[in-house]
Amino acid sequence: MAEWEAPGTPPGEEPIWIAPLHLHHQDDEAWYVLDGLLCVRIGDEVVTAKRGEAVIVPHGTPHTFWNPSIETTRYLIIMQGQIHPLIEAIHRMERRDPEAMKELFRQYNSELLGW
């Protein structure tokens, strides 16, 4: 589990994706909003969670998430299995082009679906 912050999306602009569309083949992922709003796309559905609410994405489900408001959002992300090591590996990457990212996701039993 880790506490993170996400900057807001300026009015009229495209969302600032915290993560590209992806899925984890074996690991579930969850978020608990401490302050602000967090949108989570779960398959074809978009869920907006506010302070005190949680969202869970089961493994095998395409998902992404973003802060839809102009205010900074603070949240807890709960990661199973390979998700935390994957995020650490992403932060260590020198080359973040789509092919390198897709390969890295594969190494952690996940799949990058969007970029």
Secondary structure, 3 states (H helix, E strand, C coil): CEEEEECCCCCCCCCCEEEEEEEECCCCEEEEEEECEEEEEECCEEEEEECCCEEEECCCCCEEEECCCCCCEEEEEEECCCHHHHHHHHHHCCCCCHHHHHHHHHHCCEEECCC
